[in-house]
Amino acid sequence: MTVTSERAVGEHTVSGRRVRVVEITWRGQDGRSYDVEDAATGDTLTLDESFDAYPTPDQLADLVTEHDHTGGNEQP
């Protein structure tokens, strides 16, 4: 699939870290996807899968916690 647009649609502070929610649209696909980035570094926190809807506060907190525990790397 080809990305047709990406735009920041929100910023939140979670456990002292600023995160940015990015909306993604795809060519030939209805709907949108949402990725979450560290606002300071630009690192993508949604490494495994994008969200199909704007992430909830609990989902954002889980991503930050997971990223903090793994250093952004997936664990086997």
MDTraj code that builds the backbone (N, CA, C; nanometers):
import mdtraj as md
import numpy as np

residues = "MET THR VAL THR SER GLU ARG ALA VAL GLY GLU HIS THR VAL SER GLY ARG ARG VAL ARG VAL VAL GLU ILE THR TRP ARG GLY GLN ASP GLY ARG SER TYR ASP VAL GLU ASP ALA ALA THR GLY ASP THR LEU THR LEU ASP GLU SER PHE ASP ALA TYR PRO THR PRO ASP GLN LEU ALA ASP LEU VAL THR GLU HIS ASP HIS THR GLY GLY ASN GLU GLN PRO".split()
xyz = np.array([
    [0.0844, -0.1182, 0.0000],
    [0.0000, 0.0000, 0.0000],
    [0.0886, 0.1242, 0.0000],
    [0.0383, 0.2277, -0.0611],
    [0.1112, 0.3530, -0.0711],
    [0.0459, 0.4587, 0.0172],
    [0.1271, 0.5240, 0.0986],
    [0.0783, 0.6329, 0.1834],
    [0.0503, 0.7539, 0.0953],
    [-0.0690, 0.8136, 0.1119],
    [-0.1006, 0.9346, 0.0360],
    [-0.0846, 1.0603, 0.1192],
    [-0.0978, 1.0475, 0.2516],
    [-0.0750, 1.1649, 0.3366],
    [-0.0455, 1.1223, 0.4795],
    [0.0317, 1.2057, 0.5455],
    [0.0600, 1.1913, 0.6882],
    [0.0515, 1.3299, 0.7482],
    [-0.0198, 1.3419, 0.8613],
    [-0.0260, 1.4721, 0.9271],
    [-0.0444, 1.4535, 1.0767],
    [0.0219, 1.5400, 1.1515],
    [0.0075, 1.5379, 1.2968],
    [-0.1320, 1.5873, 1.3314],
    [-0.2015, 1.5110, 1.4146],
    [-0.3383, 1.5474, 1.4517],
    [-0.3561, 1.5630, 1.6022],
    [-0.2494, 1.5431, 1.6789],
    [-0.2593, 1.5624, 1.8230],
    [-0.1266, 1.5428, 1.8925],
    [-0.1127, 1.6078, 2.0079],
    [0.0027, 1.5870, 2.0951],
    [-0.0472, 1.5706, 2.2373],
    [0.0178, 1.4823, 2.3109],
    [-0.0210, 1.4520, 2.4481],
    [0.1045, 1.4356, 2.5321],
    [0.0927, 1.4604, 2.6616],
    [0.2005, 1.4297, 2.7548],
    [0.1608, 1.3044, 2.8308],
    [0.2460, 1.2028, 2.8217],
    [0.2204, 1.0739, 2.8857],
    [0.3429, 1.0383, 2.9688],
    [0.3258, 1.0284, 3.0987],
    [0.4369, 0.9957, 3.1898],
    [0.5567, 1.0874, 3.1667],
    [0.5281, 1.2148, 3.1462],
    [0.6337, 1.3134, 3.1275],
    [0.6924, 1.3193, 2.9879],
    [0.6425, 1.2383, 2.8966],
    [0.6940, 1.2364, 2.7590],
    [0.5885, 1.2927, 2.6650],
    [0.6316, 1.3818, 2.5754],
    [0.5413, 1.4337, 2.4732],
    [0.5338, 1.3335, 2.3593],
    [0.4120, 1.2962, 2.3221],
    [0.3920, 1.2076, 2.2083],
    [0.3011, 1.2763, 2.1070],
    [0.3223, 1.2428, 1.9822],
    [0.2465, 1.3016, 1.8720],
    [0.1688, 1.1907, 1.8019],
    [0.0423, 1.2163, 1.7735],
    [-0.0406, 1.1226, 1.6983],
    [-0.0424, 1.1690, 1.5530],
    [-0.0090, 1.0768, 1.4626],
    [-0.0004, 1.1070, 1.3198],
    [-0.1064, 1.0259, 1.2459],
    [-0.1895, 1.0964, 1.1693],
    [-0.2937, 1.0316, 1.0884],
    [-0.2353, 0.9991, 0.9511],
    [-0.2599, 0.8771, 0.9056],
    [-0.2071, 0.8306, 0.7773],
    [-0.3238, 0.7877, 0.6894],
    [-0.3203, 0.8295, 0.5638],
    [-0.4178, 0.7802, 0.4660],
    [-0.3419, 0.7029, 0.3588],
    [-0.4128, 0.6084, 0.2987],
    [-0.3520, 0.5157, 0.2036],
    [-0.4226, 0.5237, 0.0688],
    [-0.3479, 0.5113, -0.0371],
    [-0.4048, 0.5097, -0.1722],
    [-0.4914, 0.3850, -0.1905],
    [-0.6126, 0.4061, -0.2390],
    [-0.7024, 0.2950, -0.2678],
    [-0.7664, 0.2313, -0.1452],
    [-0.7517, 0.2925, -0.0289],
    [-0.8089, 0.2373, 0.0941],
    [-0.8951, 0.3421, 0.1621],
    [-1.0107, 0.3022, 0.2083],
    [-1.0931, 0.3904, 0.2900],
    [-1.0388, 0.3885, 0.4320],
    [-1.0724, 0.4879, 0.5068],
    [-1.0313, 0.4917, 0.6463],
    [-0.8925, 0.5493, 0.6645],
    [-0.8497, 0.5489, 0.7894],
    [-0.7222, 0.6067, 0.8264],
    [-0.6525, 0.5156, 0.9260],
    [-0.5223, 0.5358, 0.9369],
    [-0.4427, 0.4700, 1.0396],
    [-0.3792, 0.5785, 1.1242],
    [-0.3417, 0.5423, 1.2464],
    [-0.2802, 0.6387, 1.3375],
    [-0.1536, 0.5787, 1.3969],
    [-0.0427, 0.6500, 1.3792],
    [0.0829, 0.6134, 1.4425],
    [0.1090, 0.7096, 1.5564],
    [0.1936, 0.6679, 1.6489],
    [0.2312, 0.7519, 1.7617],
    [0.3827, 0.7662, 1.7599],
    [0.4295, 0.8906, 1.7714],
    [0.5722, 0.9209, 1.7703],
    [0.6121, 0.9903, 1.8990],
    [0.7378, 0.9737, 1.9385],
    [0.7962, 1.0552, 2.0444],
    [0.8148, 1.1939, 1.9839],
    [0.7530, 1.2954, 2.0418],
    [0.7568, 1.4298, 1.9832],
    [0.8972, 1.4889, 1.9839],
    [0.9814, 1.4499, 2.0798],
    [1.1165, 1.5059, 2.0888],
    [1.2127, 1.4424, 1.9890],
    [1.1996, 1.3115, 1.9674],
    [1.2966, 1.2407, 1.8834],
    [1.2427, 1.2027, 1.7461],
    [1.1095, 1.1976, 1.7336],
    [1.0493, 1.1515, 1.6090],
    [1.0427, 1.0000, 1.5980],
    [1.0917, 0.9283, 1.7016],
    [1.0858, 0.7819, 1.7001],
    [0.9404, 0.7354, 1.6976],
    [0.9121, 0.6367, 1.6154],
    [0.7781, 0.5795, 1.6086],
    [0.7603, 0.4789, 1.7214],
    [0.6554, 0.4963, 1.7994],
    [0.6271, 0.4052, 1.9103],
    [0.5370, 0.2903, 1.8677],
    [0.4631, 0.3079, 1.7593],
    [0.3738, 0.2028, 1.7088],
    [0.4520, 0.1165, 1.6101],
    [0.5466, 0.0389, 1.6614],
    [0.6325, -0.0416, 1.5752],
    [0.5611, -0.1632, 1.5183],
    [0.4760, -0.2262, 1.5981],
    [0.4107, -0.3495, 1.5544],
    [0.2946, -0.3248, 1.4596],
    [0.2135, -0.2251, 1.4915],
    [0.0923, -0.2022, 1.4132],
    [0.0355, -0.0645, 1.4443],
    [-0.0146, 0.0010, 1.3417],
    [-0.0822, 0.1294, 1.3595],
    [-0.2204, 0.1061, 1.4192],
    [-0.2779, 0.2106, 1.4755],
    [-0.4150, 0.2046, 1.5266],
    [-0.5123, 0.2334, 1.4131],
    [-0.6301, 0.1716, 1.4177],
    [-0.7353, 0.1976, 1.3191],
    [-0.8195, 0.3184, 1.3562],
    [-0.8128, 0.3598, 1.4825],
    [-0.8846, 0.4773, 1.5327],
    [-0.7875, 0.5572, 1.6191],
    [-0.8221, 0.6834, 1.6438],
    [-0.7372, 0.7677, 1.7272],
    [-0.7140, 0.6966, 1.8610],
    [-0.5885, 0.6825, 1.9043],
    [-0.5616, 0.6061, 2.0263],
    [-0.6171, 0.6717, 2.1522],
    [-0.6623, 0.5879, 2.2428],
    [-0.7161, 0.6340, 2.3707],
    [-0.6008, 0.6694, 2.4645],
    [-0.6295, 0.7424, 2.5722],
    [-0.5248, 0.7707, 2.6711],
    [-0.4588, 0.6429, 2.7251],
    [-0.5363, 0.5381, 2.7474],
    [-0.4790, 0.4120, 2.7959],
    [-0.3857, 0.3491, 2.6927],
    [-0.4232, 0.3540, 2.5655],
    [-0.3368, 0.2998, 2.4606],
    [-0.2064, 0.3789, 2.4511],
    [-0.2152, 0.5112, 2.4636],
    [-0.0946, 0.5940, 2.4613],
    [-0.0038, 0.5592, 2.5792],
    [-0.0622, 0.5440, 2.6973],
    [0.0163, 0.5089, 2.8161],
    [0.0834, 0.3727, 2.7989],
    [0.0117, 0.2755, 2.7439],
    [0.0696, 0.1428, 2.7207],
    [0.1875, 0.1500, 2.6243],
    [0.1757, 0.2291, 2.5181],
    [0.2854, 0.2436, 2.4216],
    [0.4092, 0.3036, 2.4861],
    [0.3907, 0.4088, 2.5644],
    [0.5042, 0.4737, 2.6300],
    [0.5702, 0.3767, 2.7274],
    [0.4909, 0.3054, 2.8050],
    [0.5457, 0.2084, 2.9002],
    [0.6232, 0.0994, 2.8279],
    [0.5651, 0.0450, 2.7212],
    [0.6316, -0.0604, 2.6438],
    [0.7622, -0.0087, 2.5842],
    [0.7594, 0.1101, 2.5284],
    [0.8790, 0.1682, 2.4671],
    [0.9868, 0.1914, 2.5722],
    [0.9476, 0.2368, 2.6914],
    [1.0440, 0.2599, 2.7993],
    [1.1087, 0.1293, 2.8453],
    [1.0310, 0.0204, 2.8486],
    [1.0841, -0.1082, 2.8952],
    [1.1703, -0.1778, 2.7912],
    [1.1427, -0.1554, 2.6634],
    [1.2178, -0.2249, 2.5584],
    [1.3215, -0.1363, 2.4922],
    [1.3200, -0.0078, 2.5247],
    [1.4111, 0.0837, 2.4569],
    [1.3740, 0.1021, 2.3117],
    [1.2487, 0.0698, 2.2790],
    [1.2031, 0.0843, 2.1413],
    [1.2291, -0.0381, 2.0569],
    [1.2887, -0.1415, 2.1156],
    [1.3179, -0.2636, 2.0410],
    [1.2230, -0.3731, 2.0841],
    [1.1798, -0.4526, 1.9879],
    [1.0922, -0.5645, 2.0195],
    [1.1722, -0.6715, 2.0916],
    [1.1085, -0.7361, 2.1875],
    [1.1727, -0.8441, 2.2612],
    [1.1199, -0.9769, 2.2095],
    [1.2068, -1.0775, 2.1977],
    [1.1587, -1.2097, 2.1518],
    [1.0652, -1.2725, 2.2513],
])
top = md.Topology()
chain = top.add_chain()
for i, resn in enumerate(residues, 1):
    res = top.add_residue(resn, chain, resSeq=i)
    for name in ("N", "CA", "C"):
        top.add_atom(name, md.element.get_by_symbol(name[0]), res)
traj = md.Trajectory(xyz[None], top)
